[in-house]
């Protein structure tokens, strides 16, 4: 999949996509065969990314869904996607992630045979404002960061030699957080991204880590979605170190000053995560839905 990054990026950029799921390294990392694989085709000047889910031991038991709407979305590209699902003898096709603009068009094109569910609202920051931390609205965030800086953290780019420590941190995070919230399933594509990041172009994704007392205690990955929007892809930290997640987000914002916006995904309807992300004082939100089209 990494070899197709330029193709995906071209379609997403030309069609002004800015959602978190349009971050190309996420698309690549979400490809986890054999149980879940992504396949794409280019047809009639549109990009189709399909998710193939294995329901049994052979391809005849596979289900076909769309990772995202065809790009660009129009009646011709939608009809093509629907024909693919029909040829697989399905009664419906799901679109895993859809932004608000495409959902509006889908509703016009498909009408009452469409069922949509809001999945999340992505937090959109101004990386410049977050890094500057000016004014009373950033008071709490400044305190968190100042306290963390007393531990003399070392913020630097992640190297291949750091992978064992990063994987251990991810494993510890999954053990502690997963017990509380069994629906936090991003560990799979996070592990995939850790494995694959050094095979991707640094213009697409960069990874950083934070060391405290010589121990890797957090890592983050981010990169551009479009000319004016970057994606805060992954943040994993030692949850026992107060302020570390805030510090890591703040330092990554420093690296993306040339972008107008930074998309930090949603909050999974978790009050604690919502409170944490609101400290960054989002300048907007981006609604994302899942869609089911009945054939």
URFEN-V396287 format. One line per field, one symbol per residue. burial: b if it has 24 or more other ideal C-beta (glycine too) atoms within 12 Angstrom, else e. Layout:
burial->???
This chain:
burial->bbebbeebbebbbebebbbbbbbbbbbbbbbbeeebbbbbeeeeebbbbbbbbeeeeeeeebbbbbbbbbbbbeeebbebbbebbeebebeebbbbbbbbbbbebbeebbeeebebeebbbbbbbbbebbbebeeeebeebbebbeebeebebebebbeeebeebbbebbebbbeebeeeeeebebbebbbbbbbbbbebeeebbbbbbbbbeeebbbbbbbbbbbeebbbbbbbbbbbebebbbbbbbbbbbbbbeebebbbbbbbbeeeebeebbebbbbeebbbbbbbbbee
